[in-house]
Amino acid sequence: MFDTLTDKLGQVFKKLRGHGRITESNITEALREVRIALLEADVHLKVVKEFLERVKEKALGQEVLTSVTPAQQFIKIVADELVNVLGSYTSELDFSGKPPAVIMLVGLQGSGKTTQAAKLALFLRNKKRKPGLVCLDIYRPAAYDQLKKLSAQISVPFFEYEKPKDPLNIAKESLIFADKVGVDTLIFDTAGRLHIDQELMDELKALRNNIKINEVLLVVDSMIGQEALNVAEKFNQEVKLTGLILTKLDGDARGGAALSAKSVTGVPIKFIGVGEKLNALEVFHPHRMASRILGMGDIVSLVEKAQEVVEKEKAAEWQQKLKKGAFTLEDFREQFKYVKKMGSFENIMGFIPGMNKLKKEIDWDKIEKDFKRMNAIIDSMTVKERRNPDIINGSRKRRIAMGSGTTVQEVNMLLKNFFEAKRIFNQIKKKGEKNFLRGLGGLFK
């Protein structure tokens, strides 16, 4: 989402680095360009103005003007202030009090509340909590069935009830259900409207006033830009929000709503939706997001993603196989599957420092197709061939190519890459890191 803003800020910083020393004139020009970049990204005018005032005050200080690396000092100031705009710290969910803790999702119709409810339930289940889902949307005909289906998909309890009932009674009965089935966190999926109306707000206030609710999270579609902030302010005034979930942050919107939300509403961003899959929900970390916006990557989040999809036992098993030189094409194929669970290749590259510049030069569709082709080739091998690729001769290659819908040349390329990877891993074991890095460079020539 922030690719355009990242590129423009990168150009500003590059110009500053080109100056032998930083002057008030340099900084004023840089701030003017930062202002344009933020406004073009649809950041709220008030947020831009306050942000630039704080940056200017610090940037014109003696520490920057006399620094040996003034450009880096300026970038650090921008990064620090960006973190302040985004929220300064990671805001945790409140689970205090007697179980079940209750999380109520609110928002306009079409903002994705029902899907986010399931995503949040899966996220909490993976964190060893015991969530349950409750549909309080009695107006949208498909809401109940959709949430019930999603709950079955992620193996989370769903509160079933006879219709019709009003939302407050459903909520009260769900608390009894939670005690019976051992649920420690209930997630309420409330009704939305095409626009904010008093009937909707009265319904939410009735729930807020009659049930102990730990969190009221507003689900906001980042694609609607500045209007998202107006929606957030209205909901906050009426039902006292405790946090925001910003969806579609993987889309191509300009991202201004995400950058402005905390400053305008005073409500922390707690989660961000980064894809359509049910595991595509991330805790919002202001420092990490600021780092990504400034093109510095986010290795910590990338490692956490990897840890979520790869079990410790599996990682240890691969490590042992690599040490013994027993890594096979079956392991190679399995690693492809784990990488895909982490998201698209383009999304993964966004976490790596410095890769934003290369993202536009890479044909991501081709890379996705290449990986599917490699998978098909390995799937077309026998178990014996996958475990002992040395036995794959000319006739076997022709059979594998025919079975996978590829060519013998493509089979040869896969085998070449596999054996080259094994050779490099052997270098780690035998000759140490220096030769490994040299070999790795040779692999990508």
MARBA-407211 format. One line per field, with one value per residue (C-alpha): y, x, z; residue in one letter; residue number from 1. Coordinates in Angstrom, 1 decimal. Last residue first. Layout:
y c(Y / ...)
x c(X / ...)
z c(Z / ...)
code c(A / ...)
pos c(NUM / ...)
This chain:
y c(-14.6 / -15.8 / -19.1 / -17.4 / -15.0 / -17.9 / -19.5 / -16.5 / -16.3 / -19.9 / -19.5 / -16.9 / -18.7 / -21.9 / -24.4 / -27.8 / -27.3 / -24.0 / -25.4 / -28.4 / -25.9 / -24.4 / -27.8 / -28.7 / -25.4 / -26.2 / -29.7 / -28.3 / -25.5 / -28.0 / -30.4 / -27.6 / -26.5 / -30.1 / -30.5 / -27.2 / -28.4 / -31.7 / -29.7 / -29.1 / -30.7 / -32.4 / -35.9 / -35.3 / -33.6 / -36.4 / -39.1 / -37.3 / -36.8 / -40.5 / -41.4 / -39.0 / -40.2 / -39.4 / -41.7 / -38.8 / -37.4 / -40.0 / -39.1 / -37.5 / -40.2 / -43.0 / -41.3 / -41.2 / -37.9 / -36.1 / -34.1 / -32.7 / -31.4 / -30.0 / -28.1 / -26.7 / -25.5 / -23.9 / -22.1 / -20.8 / -19.6 / -17.6 / -16.2 / -15.3 / -13.5 / -11.6 / -10.1 / -8.2 / -4.6 / -3.0 / -4.9 / -3.9 / -0.6 / -2.0 / -4.6 / -2.3 / -4.0 / -7.2 / -7.1 / -6.0 / -9.2 / -11.3 / -9.4 / -9.8 / -13.5 / -13.9 / -15.0 / -16.9 / -20.1 / -20.0 / -20.2 / -23.3 / -25.0 / -24.3 / -25.7 / -29.0 / -29.2 / -28.9 / -31.4 / -33.9 / -33.0 / -34.2 / -32.9 / -35.7 / -33.7 / -34.5 / -30.9 / -30.1 / -33.0 / -31.9 / -28.3 / -29.7 / -31.7 / -28.7 / -26.5 / -29.3 / -29.6 / -25.9 / -25.9 / -23.7 / -21.5 / -19.2 / -19.1 / -17.9 / -15.1 / -14.2 / -14.0 / -11.7 / -9.5 / -9.1 / -8.5 / -5.4 / -3.5 / -0.2 / 1.4 / 4.3 / 2.9 / -0.5 / 1.1 / 3.1 / -0.1 / -1.8 / 1.0 / 1.3 / -2.5 / -3.5 / -7.2 / -9.0 / -10.6 / -12.6 / -16.0 / -16.1 / -15.5 / -12.3 / -10.3 / -7.8 / -7.0 / -4.7 / -5.0 / -2.9 / 0.7 / 2.9 / 5.4 / 9.1 / 9.6 / 12.0 / 11.0 / 7.2 / 7.2 / 9.4 / 7.0 / 4.3 / 6.7 / 8.0 / 4.6 / 5.5 / 2.6 / -0.3 / -3.1 / -5.0 / -2.8 / -4.1 / -3.9 / -1.5 / -2.9 / -0.1 / 0.1 / 0.9 / 2.6 / 4.7 / 3.9 / 7.2 / 9.5 / 6.7 / 5.6 / 9.1 / 9.7 / 6.3 / 7.0 / 10.5 / 8.9 / 6.2 / 9.0 / 10.1 / 7.0 / 4.5 / 1.8 / 1.5 / -0.4 / 0.2 / -2.4 / -0.6 / -2.6 / -2.4 / -4.3 / -5.6 / -5.6 / -6.1 / -6.3 / -4.0 / -0.5 / -1.6 / -3.8 / -1.0 / 1.4 / -0.8 / -0.9 / 2.9 / 3.5 / 1.4 / 3.1 / 6.5 / 6.1 / 5.8 / 4.7 / 1.5 / -0.1 / -2.7 / -5.4 / -6.8 / -9.7 / -10.3 / -12.2 / -14.2 / -15.0 / -17.7 / -20.4 / -23.5 / -25.0 / -24.4 / -21.0 / -19.6 / -20.8 / -18.8 / -15.7 / -16.4 / -16.0 / -12.4 / -11.6 / -13.1 / -11.2 / -7.9 / -8.7 / -9.2 / -12.6 / -14.2 / -16.8 / -19.9 / -19.8 / -21.2 / -19.8 / -20.9 / -22.8 / -22.4 / -25.1 / -22.6 / -23.7 / -24.5 / -20.9 / -19.6 / -21.6 / -20.2 / -16.7 / -16.9 / -18.6 / -15.9 / -13.0 / -14.3 / -12.6 / -9.2 / -7.9 / -10.0 / -9.1 / -10.2 / -13.3 / -14.9 / -16.5 / -18.3 / -18.0 / -20.4 / -18.8 / -20.5 / -17.7 / -19.7 / -19.6 / -15.8 / -15.4 / -17.8 / -15.9 / -12.6 / -13.9 / -15.1 / -11.8 / -10.1 / -12.0 / -10.9 / -7.3 / -6.8 / -3.1 / -4.0 / -2.6 / 0.0 / -0.8 / -2.6 / -5.7 / -6.5 / -8.3 / -9.9 / -11.6 / -14.8 / -15.0 / -12.9 / -9.7 / -8.6 / -9.8 / -6.4 / -6.6 / -5.1 / -1.8 / -1.7 / 1.6 / 5.0 / 5.3 / 5.8 / 9.5 / 9.0 / 6.3 / 8.7 / 11.2 / 8.8 / 7.9 / 11.5 / 12.3 / 9.2 / 10.4 / 13.8 / 12.3 / 10.1 / 13.2 / 15.0 / 12.3 / 14.2 / 16.2 / 20.0 / 20.8 / 17.8 / 18.4 / 22.2 / 21.9 / 22.6 / 19.0 / 18.9 / 21.9 / 20.9 / 17.4 / 18.6 / 21.2 / 18.6 / 16.1 / 18.8 / 20.0 / 16.5 / 15.3 / 18.4 / 17.8 / 14.1 / 11.8 / 11.1 / 9.6 / 12.8 / 14.8 / 12.8 / 13.1 / 16.8 / 17.4 / 15.3 / 17.4 / 20.7 / 19.1 / 18.4 / 22.0 / 23.4 / 20.9 / 21.9 / 25.6 / 25.2 / 23.6 / 20.0 / 19.3 / 17.5 / 17.2 / 14.0 / 12.4 / 15.0 / 14.1 / 10.4 / 11.2 / 13.0 / 10.2 / 7.6 / 9.6 / 9.4 / 5.7 / 4.9 / 7.0 / 5.2 / 1.7 / 2.5 / 0.0)
x c(25.1 / 22.7 / 24.5 / 27.9 / 27.0 / 25.8 / 29.2 / 31.1 / 28.7 / 29.3 / 33.1 / 33.1 / 30.6 / 32.6 / 34.5 / 33.0 / 29.4 / 28.7 / 30.2 / 27.9 / 25.0 / 26.4 / 26.7 / 23.1 / 21.8 / 23.8 / 22.3 / 18.7 / 19.3 / 20.7 / 17.8 / 15.3 / 17.1 / 17.3 / 13.5 / 13.0 / 15.2 / 13.2 / 10.1 / 7.0 / 3.5 / 4.3 / 3.9 / 5.6 / 8.6 / 8.8 / 8.8 / 11.4 / 13.6 / 13.3 / 14.5 / 17.5 / 18.6 / 17.3 / 19.3 / 21.1 / 17.7 / 17.7 / 14.8 / 12.7 / 13.5 / 12.6 / 9.3 / 8.5 / 8.7 / 5.7 / 5.2 / 8.7 / 8.0 / 4.6 / 6.2 / 8.8 / 6.1 / 4.1 / 7.3 / 7.9 / 4.3 / 4.7 / 8.0 / 6.4 / 3.5 / 6.0 / 7.8 / 10.5 / 11.4 / 8.7 / 9.9 / 13.6 / 13.4 / 11.3 / 14.0 / 16.2 / 15.4 / 13.4 / 9.8 / 8.5 / 10.0 / 7.5 / 4.6 / 5.9 / 6.5 / 2.8 / 2.0 / 3.7 / 1.8 / 3.5 / 6.9 / 5.7 / 4.6 / 7.9 / 9.8 / 7.9 / 9.1 / 12.7 / 12.2 / 10.9 / 13.7 / 16.1 / 18.4 / 20.6 / 23.9 / 24.3 / 24.2 / 21.4 / 19.4 / 19.9 / 18.8 / 15.7 / 14.7 / 15.3 / 13.0 / 10.4 / 10.5 / 10.2 / 7.1 / 7.2 / 4.1 / 4.1 / 7.9 / 8.2 / 5.7 / 7.7 / 10.9 / 9.2 / 7.9 / 11.4 / 12.9 / 10.8 / 12.1 / 14.0 / 12.0 / 10.8 / 7.2 / 8.5 / 10.4 / 7.4 / 5.3 / 7.9 / 7.9 / 4.1 / 3.5 / 0.0 / -0.7 / -1.2 / -4.2 / -3.8 / -4.4 / -8.0 / -6.8 / -7.9 / -4.8 / -3.0 / -5.5 / -4.1 / -4.5 / -4.5 / -4.6 / -4.8 / -7.7 / -6.8 / -9.2 / -7.2 / -3.7 / -4.4 / -6.1 / -3.8 / -1.2 / -3.7 / -6.1 / -3.3 / -2.5 / -2.6 / -4.8 / -3.2 / -4.3 / -2.2 / -3.5 / -7.0 / -8.3 / -7.5 / -8.6 / -9.1 / -9.0 / -10.8 / -13.8 / -16.1 / -19.6 / -21.0 / -18.0 / -15.7 / -18.2 / -18.4 / -14.6 / -14.0 / -16.5 / -14.9 / -11.5 / -12.6 / -13.9 / -10.3 / -9.4 / -12.1 / -9.5 / -8.4 / -11.7 / -12.2 / -13.2 / -13.8 / -12.8 / -14.8 / -12.7 / -13.4 / -17.1 / -19.1 / -22.6 / -25.6 / -24.2 / -22.0 / -24.7 / -27.3 / -24.7 / -24.3 / -28.1 / -28.4 / -25.6 / -27.2 / -30.6 / -28.8 / -27.5 / -24.0 / -24.1 / -24.5 / -25.3 / -23.5 / -24.6 / -22.4 / -19.9 / -19.3 / -16.1 / -16.2 / -13.0 / -12.5 / -14.6 / -15.0 / -18.1 / -20.6 / -19.2 / -19.2 / -22.8 / -23.9 / -22.2 / -23.8 / -27.2 / -26.5 / -25.3 / -28.3 / -30.6 / -28.8 / -28.9 / -32.7 / -34.0 / -35.6 / -34.3 / -33.2 / -29.6 / -26.2 / -23.0 / -20.0 / -17.0 / -13.8 / -12.4 / -11.1 / -13.4 / -16.2 / -16.1 / -16.1 / -19.3 / -21.1 / -19.9 / -21.3 / -24.6 / -25.3 / -24.4 / -26.3 / -29.6 / -28.1 / -30.4 / -29.9 / -26.2 / -25.3 / -23.4 / -21.3 / -17.9 / -15.9 / -12.3 / -10.1 / -6.7 / -3.5 / -2.1 / -3.0 / -6.6 / -6.4 / -5.3 / -8.0 / -10.6 / -9.3 / -9.5 / -13.0 / -14.1 / -12.3 / -14.3 / -17.5 / -16.4 / -15.4 / -16.1 / -19.1 / -21.7 / -20.2 / -18.3 / -18.3 / -16.4 / -17.1 / -14.5 / -15.7 / -13.5 / -15.1 / -13.8 / -13.7 / -11.7 / -8.9 / -8.5 / -7.5 / -5.9 / -2.4 / -1.5 / 2.0 / 3.7 / 4.4 / 1.0 / 1.3 / 2.0 / 4.6 / 6.3 / 6.4 / 8.0 / 10.8 / 11.3 / 11.4 / 13.9 / 16.0 / 16.0 / 17.3 / 20.1 / 21.0 / 21.2 / 23.3 / 26.1 / 29.0 / 26.4 / 26.7 / 23.3 / 21.6 / 22.7 / 22.3 / 18.5 / 16.9 / 15.9 / 14.2 / 11.8 / 11.3 / 10.3 / 7.8 / 6.3 / 6.2 / 4.1 / 1.7 / 1.0 / 0.7 / -1.7 / -3.9 / -3.9 / -5.0 / -2.7 / -4.0 / -0.7 / -0.5 / -0.6 / 2.3 / 4.5 / 3.8 / 4.7 / 7.9 / 8.9 / 8.4 / 10.3 / 13.3 / 13.3 / 13.3 / 16.0 / 18.3 / 17.7 / 18.4 / 21.7 / 22.9 / 26.5 / 28.2 / 24.8 / 24.0 / 22.6 / 19.9 / 18.9 / 18.7 / 16.5 / 14.0 / 14.0 / 13.4 / 10.5 / 9.0 / 9.5 / 8.1 / 5.1 / 4.5 / 5.0 / 2.8 / 0.0)
z c(-11.1 / -8.4 / -7.5 / -7.6 / -4.9 / -2.7 / -3.2 / -2.0 / 1.0 / 1.8 / 1.4 / 4.2 / 6.4 / 7.0 / 4.9 / 5.5 / 6.9 / 5.1 / 1.9 / 2.1 / 2.1 / -1.1 / -2.8 / -1.8 / -3.3 / -6.5 / -6.6 / -6.3 / -8.9 / -11.4 / -10.8 / -11.4 / -14.6 / -15.9 / -15.4 / -17.3 / -20.1 / -20.3 / -20.9 / -18.8 / -18.6 / -15.3 / -16.5 / -19.9 / -18.2 / -15.6 / -18.4 / -20.4 / -17.3 / -16.5 / -20.0 / -19.7 / -16.2 / -12.8 / -10.4 / -8.8 / -7.6 / -4.8 / -2.4 / -5.1 / -7.5 / -5.1 / -4.2 / -8.0 / -9.8 / -11.2 / -8.0 / -8.3 / -11.8 / -10.7 / -7.8 / -10.1 / -12.4 / -9.5 / -8.5 / -12.0 / -12.3 / -9.1 / -10.3 / -13.7 / -11.9 / -9.8 / -12.8 / -10.9 / -11.7 / -9.5 / -6.4 / -6.9 / -5.1 / -2.4 / -1.7 / 0.4 / 3.7 / 3.3 / 4.6 / 1.1 / -0.4 / 1.5 / 0.0 / -3.5 / -2.9 / -1.9 / 1.6 / 4.5 / 3.5 / 0.2 / 1.9 / 3.8 / 0.5 / -1.2 / 1.8 / 1.4 / -2.3 / -1.3 / 1.6 / -1.0 / -3.3 / -0.7 / 2.1 / 3.4 / 3.4 / 7.1 / 8.2 / 5.8 / 7.1 / 10.7 / 9.9 / 8.0 / 11.1 / 13.4 / 11.2 / 11.2 / 15.0 / 15.5 / 13.4 / 10.3 / 9.6 / 12.6 / 12.9 / 9.3 / 10.0 / 13.1 / 11.1 / 8.5 / 11.3 / 12.8 / 9.3 / 8.7 / 5.7 / 5.8 / 2.9 / 5.0 / 5.0 / 6.2 / 9.1 / 10.1 / 10.1 / 12.3 / 14.8 / 14.9 / 15.4 / 14.4 / 15.1 / 11.9 / 10.1 / 7.0 / 8.5 / 7.2 / 3.7 / 2.0 / 2.6 / 4.8 / 7.5 / 10.2 / 13.9 / 17.0 / 15.6 / 18.7 / 19.2 / 19.5 / 16.5 / 14.3 / 15.4 / 15.4 / 12.1 / 10.1 / 8.7 / 8.1 / 6.4 / 4.2 / 2.7 / -0.9 / -1.9 / -3.9 / -1.6 / 1.0 / 3.7 / 2.9 / 6.4 / 9.3 / 12.7 / 15.2 / 19.0 / 22.2 / 20.7 / 22.9 / 21.6 / 20.2 / 20.0 / 18.8 / 16.2 / 14.8 / 14.8 / 13.1 / 10.3 / 9.7 / 9.6 / 7.1 / 4.8 / 4.4 / 2.4 / 1.4 / 0.7 / 4.3 / 5.1 / 8.8 / 11.4 / 14.6 / 17.7 / 21.0 / 23.6 / 27.1 / 27.0 / 30.2 / 29.0 / 29.5 / 28.6 / 25.6 / 24.1 / 24.5 / 23.0 / 19.9 / 19.3 / 19.9 / 17.4 / 14.6 / 15.2 / 15.1 / 11.6 / 10.1 / 6.4 / 4.5 / 7.8 / 9.9 / 12.3 / 15.0 / 14.9 / 18.6 / 19.5 / 22.7 / 24.6 / 27.3 / 25.7 / 27.9 / 26.3 / 29.1 / 30.2 / 26.7 / 26.1 / 29.2 / 27.8 / 24.4 / 26.1 / 27.0 / 23.5 / 21.9 / 24.2 / 23.3 / 19.6 / 19.3 / 18.5 / 15.4 / 15.0 / 17.0 / 18.3 / 17.5 / 19.2 / 17.1 / 18.6 / 16.6 / 14.2 / 11.6 / 8.7 / 11.2 / 12.4 / 8.8 / 8.0 / 11.1 / 10.3 / 6.7 / 7.9 / 10.4 / 8.1 / 5.0 / 5.8 / 6.8 / 9.5 / 12.6 / 12.8 / 16.4 / 15.1 / 17.9 / 17.5 / 20.2 / 21.2 / 23.3 / 23.8 / 22.8 / 20.7 / 17.5 / 18.8 / 19.2 / 15.5 / 14.3 / 16.2 / 14.9 / 11.3 / 11.9 / 13.2 / 10.4 / 7.9 / 9.5 / 9.9 / 6.3 / 5.8 / 3.7 / 6.1 / 8.3 / 11.5 / 14.8 / 16.2 / 19.9 / 21.9 / 25.1 / 27.7 / 28.9 / 31.5 / 34.7 / 34.4 / 32.1 / 28.5 / 27.1 / 23.7 / 23.3 / 21.8 / 20.2 / 21.0 / 19.5 / 17.8 / 14.1 / 14.3 / 17.0 / 14.8 / 11.9 / 14.3 / 15.1 / 11.4 / 10.3 / 13.1 / 12.1 / 8.4 / 9.5 / 11.5 / 8.6 / 6.4 / 9.0 / 9.1 / 10.8 / 12.7 / 13.0 / 11.5 / 13.1 / 16.7 / 16.3 / 15.9 / 12.6 / 12.2 / 15.6 / 15.0 / 11.4 / 12.3 / 14.9 / 12.5 / 9.7 / 11.7 / 12.9 / 9.4 / 7.9 / 10.7 / 10.2 / 6.4 / 6.8 / 4.8 / 1.3 / 0.0 / -2.2 / 1.0 / 2.5 / -0.6 / -1.0 / 2.7 / 2.3 / -0.7 / 1.3 / 4.2 / 2.0 / 0.6 / 4.2 / 5.2 / 2.4 / 3.1 / 6.8 / 5.8 / 5.7 / 4.6 / 1.7 / 0.0 / -1.9 / 1.2 / 1.2 / -2.4 / -1.5 / 1.5 / -0.7 / -3.3 / -0.6 / 0.7 / -2.8 / -3.2 / 0.2 / -0.5 / -3.7 / -2.1 / 0.9 / 0.0)
code c(K / F / L / G / G / L / G / R / L / F / N / K / E / G / K / K / K / I / Q / N / F / I / R / K / A / E / F / F / N / K / L / L / M / N / V / E / Q / V / T / T / G / S / G / M / A / I / R / R / K / R / S / G / N / I / I / D / P / N / R / R / E / K / V / T / M / S / D / I / I / A / N / M / R / K / F / D / K / E / I / K / D / W / D / I / E / K / K / L / K / N / M / G / P / I / F / G / M / I / N / E / F / S / G / M / K / K / V / Y / K / F / Q / E / R / F / D / E / L / T / F / A / G / K / K / L / K / Q / Q / W / E / A / A / K / E / K / E / V / V / E / Q / A / K / E / V / L / S / V / I / D / G / M / G / L / I / R / S / A / M / R / H / P / H / F / V / E / L / A / N / L / K / E / G / V / G / I / F / K / I / P / V / G / T / V / S / K / A / S / L / A / A / G / G / R / A / D / G / D / L / K / T / L / I / L / G / T / L / K / V / E / Q / N / F / K / E / A / V / N / L / A / E / Q / G / I / M / S / D / V / V / L / L / V / E / N / I / K / I / N / N / R / L / A / K / L / E / D / M / L / E / Q / D / I / H / L / R / G / A / T / D / F / I / L / T / D / V / G / V / K / D / A / F / I / L / S / E / K / A / I / N / L / P / D / K / P / K / E / Y / E / F / F / P / V / S / I / Q / A / S / L / K / K / L / Q / D / Y / A / A / P / R / Y / I / D / L / C / V / L / G / P / K / R / K / K / N / R / L / F / L / A / L / K / A / A / Q / T / T / K / G / S / G / Q / L / G / V / L / M / I / V / A / P / P / K / G / S / F / D / L / E / S / T / Y / S / G / L / V / N / V / L / E / D / A / V / I / K / I / F / Q / Q / A / P / T / V / S / T / L / V / E / Q / G / L / A / K / E / K / V / R / E / L / F / E / K / V / V / K / L / H / V / D / A / E / L / L / A / I / R / V / E / R / L / A / E / T / I / N / S / E / T / I / R / G / H / G / R / L / K / K / F / V / Q / G / L / K / D / T / L / T / D / F / M)
pos c(445 / 444 / 443 / 442 / 441 / 440 / 439 / 438 / 437 / 436 / 435 / 434 / 433 / 432 / 431 / 430 / 429 / 428 / 427 / 426 / 425 / 424 / 423 / 422 / 421 / 420 / 419 / 418 / 417 / 416 / 415 / 414 / 413 / 412 / 411 / 410 / 409 / 408 / 407 / 406 / 405 / 404 / 403 / 402 / 401 / 400 / 399 / 398 / 397 / 396 / 395 / 394 / 393 / 392 / 391 / 390 / 389 / 388 / 387 / 386 / 385 / 384 / 383 / 382 / 381 / 380 / 379 / 378 / 377 / 376 / 375 / 374 / 373 / 372 / 371 / 370 / 369 / 368 / 367 / 366 / 365 / 364 / 363 / 362 / 361 / 360 / 359 / 358 / 357 / 356 / 355 / 354 / 353 / 352 / 351 / 350 / 349 / 348 / 347 / 346 / 345 / 344 / 343 / 342 / 341 / 340 / 339 / 338 / 337 / 336 / 335 / 334 / 333 / 332 / 331 / 330 / 329 / 328 / 327 / 326 / 325 / 324 / 323 / 322 / 321 / 320 / 319 / 318 / 317 / 316 / 315 / 314 / 313 / 312 / 311 / 310 / 309 / 308 / 307 / 306 / 305 / 304 / 303 / 302 / 301 / 300 / 299 / 298 / 297 / 296 / 295 / 294 / 293 / 292 / 291 / 290 / 289 / 288 / 287 / 286 / 285 / 284 / 283 / 282 / 281 / 280 / 279 / 278 / 277 / 276 / 275 / 274 / 273 / 272 / 271 / 270 / 269 / 268 / 267 / 266 / 265 / 264 / 263 / 262 / 261 / 260 / 259 / 258 / 257 / 256 / 255 / 254 / 253 / 252 / 251 / 250 / 249 / 248 / 247 / 246 / 245 / 244 / 243 / 242 / 241 / 240 / 239 / 238 / 237 / 236 / 235 / 234 / 233 / 232 / 231 / 230 / 229 / 228 / 227 / 226 / 225 / 224 / 223 / 222 / 221 / 220 / 219 / 218 / 217 / 216 / 215 / 214 / 213 / 212 / 211 / 210 / 209 / 208 / 207 / 206 / 205 / 204 / 203 / 202 / 201 / 200 / 199 / 198 / 197 / 196 / 195 / 194 / 193 / 192 / 191 / 190 / 189 / 188 / 187 / 186 / 185 / 184 / 183 / 182 / 181 / 180 / 179 / 178 / 177 / 176 / 175 / 174 / 173 / 172 / 171 / 170 / 169 / 168 / 167 / 166 / 165 / 164 / 163 / 162 / 161 / 160 / 159 / 158 / 157 / 156 / 155 / 154 / 153 / 152 / 151 / 150 / 149 / 148 / 147 / 146 / 145 / 144 / 143 / 142 / 141 / 140 / 139 / 138 / 137 / 136 / 135 / 134 / 133 / 132 / 131 / 130 / 129 / 128 / 127 / 126 / 125 / 124 / 123 / 122 / 121 / 120 / 119 / 118 / 117 / 116 / 115 / 114 / 113 / 112 / 111 / 110 / 109 / 108 / 107 / 106 / 105 / 104 / 103 / 102 / 101 / 100 / 99 / 98 / 97 / 96 / 95 / 94 / 93 / 92 / 91 / 90 / 89 / 88 / 87 / 86 / 85 / 84 / 83 / 82 / 81 / 80 / 79 / 78 / 77 / 76 / 75 / 74 / 73 / 72 / 71 / 70 / 69 / 68 / 67 / 66 / 65 / 64 / 63 / 62 / 61 / 60 / 59 / 58 / 57 / 56 / 55 / 54 / 53 / 52 / 51 / 50 / 49 / 48 / 47 / 46 / 45 / 44 / 43 / 42 / 41 / 40 / 39 / 38 / 37 / 36 / 35 / 34 / 33 / 32 / 31 / 30 / 29 / 28 / 27 / 26 / 25 / 24 / 23 / 22 / 21 / 20 / 19 / 18 / 17 / 16 / 15 / 14 / 13 / 12 / 11 / 10 / 9 / 8 / 7 / 6 / 5 / 4 / 3 / 2 / 1)
